[in-house]
């Protein structure tokens, strides 16, 4: 006797297996998207460090050293964000300190942003 087609039980079992596999794949895709957004933010921040540091070479002037931001070590924090065409706001915090070599100033720049939620 030849059977043609599938029984209802076989279809239900196959549907359950497919649902379990698809649920697992959905978690992988959501996790992957979260990583993509995180590393996109990091690469944007790395590019912005260059922009946030662009003003510093103009601060190295002996005639204005006692009054400019770099000479007084009072560097104002700067923000770039959605108004500049970015997907979120990025804040640069500066810390100026003496370098190990005389007459040099070390500037540490820290970029902060808020991670997007999914």
C-alpha positions as CSV (number, residue, x, y, z in Angstrom):
1,X,0.0,0.0,0.0
2,X,1.5,3.3,-1.1
3,X,1.0,6.4,1.1
4,X,1.0,9.7,-0.6
5,X,1.3,13.0,1.3
6,X,2.0,13.7,5.0
7,X,0.0,13.0,8.1
8,X,-1.1,15.9,10.3
9,X,1.3,14.7,13.1
10,X,4.3,15.0,10.7
11,X,3.3,18.5,9.7
12,X,2.9,19.6,13.3
13,X,6.3,18.2,14.3
14,X,8.0,19.8,11.3
15,X,6.3,23.2,12.1
16,X,7.5,23.0,15.8
17,X,11.1,22.3,14.7
18,X,11.0,25.1,12.2
19,X,9.6,27.5,14.8
20,X,12.4,26.6,17.3
21,X,15.1,27.1,14.6
22,X,13.6,30.4,13.5
23,X,13.4,31.7,17.1
24,X,17.1,30.9,17.5
25,X,18.0,32.7,14.3
26,X,16.0,35.8,15.3
27,X,18.2,36.0,18.4
28,X,21.3,35.8,16.3
29,X,20.1,38.6,14.0
30,X,19.1,40.9,16.9
31,X,22.5,40.3,18.6
32,X,24.3,41.0,15.4
33,X,22.4,44.2,14.8
34,X,23.4,45.4,18.4
35,X,27.1,44.7,17.7
36,X,26.9,46.5,14.3
37,X,25.4,49.6,16.0
38,X,27.9,49.5,18.8
39,X,30.9,49.3,16.5
40,X,29.4,51.9,14.2
41,X,29.3,54.2,17.2
42,X,32.9,53.4,18.1
43,X,34.2,54.1,14.6
44,X,32.2,57.4,14.5
45,X,33.8,58.3,17.9
46,X,37.2,57.5,16.6
47,X,36.7,59.8,13.6
48,X,35.3,62.5,15.8
49,X,38.4,62.4,18.0
50,X,40.3,63.8,15.0
51,X,37.8,66.6,14.6
52,X,37.7,67.3,18.3
53,X,41.5,67.6,18.4
54,X,41.8,69.8,15.2
55,X,41.6,73.1,17.2
56,X,44.6,72.2,19.4
57,X,47.4,73.0,17.0
58,X,46.1,76.6,16.7
59,X,46.4,76.9,20.5
60,X,50.2,76.4,20.4
61,X,51.2,80.1,20.2
62,X,53.8,81.5,22.6
63,X,52.4,85.0,22.5
64,X,49.0,83.7,23.7
65,X,50.1,80.7,25.9
66,X,49.1,82.3,29.2
67,X,45.5,83.0,28.0
68,X,44.5,80.2,25.6
69,X,42.8,76.9,26.4
70,X,45.8,74.7,26.1
71,X,48.2,77.0,28.0
72,X,45.8,77.4,30.9
73,X,44.8,73.7,30.7
74,X,41.1,74.7,30.8
75,X,39.9,73.1,27.6
76,X,36.2,73.4,27.2
77,X,34.2,70.2,26.5
78,X,32.7,70.0,23.0
79,X,29.7,68.3,21.6
80,X,28.8,67.0,18.1
81,X,25.5,65.3,17.4
82,X,22.3,65.1,15.6
83,X,22.4,68.8,14.5
84,X,25.7,67.9,12.7
85,X,24.1,65.0,10.8
86,X,25.1,62.3,13.2
87,X,22.8,59.6,14.5
88,X,23.3,60.6,18.2
89,X,25.2,63.1,20.3
90,X,28.9,62.6,21.1
91,X,30.6,64.6,23.9
92,X,34.3,65.2,24.1
93,X,35.9,65.6,27.6
94,X,39.4,66.9,27.7
95,X,42.0,66.4,30.5
96,X,45.3,68.4,30.1
97,X,48.3,67.6,32.2
98,X,52.1,67.9,32.2
99,X,53.9,65.5,29.9
100,X,57.0,63.6,31.0
101,X,59.1,66.0,28.8
102,X,59.5,69.6,30.0
103,X,57.4,72.4,28.3
104,X,54.9,69.9,26.8
105,X,51.3,69.4,27.7
106,X,49.5,66.0,27.4
107,X,45.9,66.1,26.4
108,X,43.6,63.1,26.9
109,X,40.4,63.1,25.0
110,X,37.5,60.9,26.0
111,X,34.4,60.6,23.7
112,X,31.1,59.6,25.4
113,X,27.8,58.7,23.7
114,X,24.6,56.8,24.5
115,X,24.2,53.4,22.9
116,X,20.9,53.0,21.0
117,X,18.4,50.5,22.4
118,X,16.7,47.9,20.3
